[in-house]
Amino acid sequence: MTFSAPTSDGGKPITGYTVTVKGPNGGSLTQSFLAQAGRVSVGPLNNKGFYTFTVRAVNSVGTSNPSNATRYLNLG
């Protein structure tokens, strides 16, 4: 997945991101990544499922609210 950095960092540099994936059966997978926004790989995911993704930025101030969820994406 790809994403952009938030417009505000609360006055402190962003040190990482947390990506949460929600699947069709209500299950979720959360993975954390260091620093830069851009492209990350999240998984493992079933390649025949529909998923939504949200991203939170993390820095010394704390963790942001989640981004708006993507629409359901079909990975199959």
Order of alpha helices (4+ residues) and beta strands (2+ residues): beta-beta-beta-beta-beta
